[in-house]
């Protein structure tokens, strides 16, 4: 207990406080920005590219067109004649 009373309190930084604080904040900002860019590129972006590639690998546009035509979504095509070409 006697040792704690005899210790000196460190002096506060009186000069250059703003500069050191800005330097710390810029370094932290640079690290967080770099980490977020890497996350968006490798985790989010590449995952979406893989999912889109898988979707279009199995996608049949004529089958989807005929399905939408049978539902009557196109005004220029007759929805009963699915085999007939429409213009």
N, C-alpha and C positions, 0 to 999 in steps of 0.2 A: 504494500500500500504506500509505503514511503517513497518507492521508486517512481510511482505514477505521478506524484506531486512534483517531483524534481525535474521531470522532462519538459523540454521547451516545445511550444506549439510552433509548427513550421510557418514561415512567413507567407502571406498571400502574394500572389503574383500581381504586381501593380502596373507593370508596363507590358505591352504586347499581348494583352489578354484577348482582344478581339481577333488579332492575327492568328493566335494559336487555336482559338475556337473555330474560326472559319476554315483553317487548315484541316482540323479534325473532321468538320462537317463535310468538306469537299472530298476527303478520302473515303469517308463512310458512304457518301452519295455515289462516288465512282464504283465502289465495290458492289453496292446494291443494284445499281443500273446494269453493271456487267452481269451479275447473277440473274437478273430478270430477263435480259436479252438472251442469255444462254438457255434459260428455261423455256422461253417462248420459241426459240429456234428448234431445240432438240426434242423437247417433250411435246409441246403443243403443235408446232408447225409440221414436224415430221410425222406425227401421229395422224394429223388431218390428211396429209399427202398419201399415207398408206391407206386410210379409209376410203378416200376418193378413188384411188387406183383400184382397190378391191371392188368398189361399187361399179365402176365403169368396165371392169373386166367381165362382169357377169350381166351387164345391162343390155337388153335387147330393145332397141328403139321402136322397131316395127310392132313388137308384141305390146309395148306400152301404148303406142298410137292406136292400135286396134281395140285395146281395153278402154281407152278414153272415148273412142268413137262409139263403142257399144253403149256406153253410159249416156251418150247424147251431149257431150261437152262441146262438140264442134257444130257450128251452124251450117257450114258449107258441105257437110257430109251427112248422108243418110245413116242413121244409127242401126237400121235393120240389115243393111247390106254390108257386112264387115269384109267380104272378099273383094268388093268392087273398089276401084281407085276413085278418090275424090279430088276435085280440083278447087 
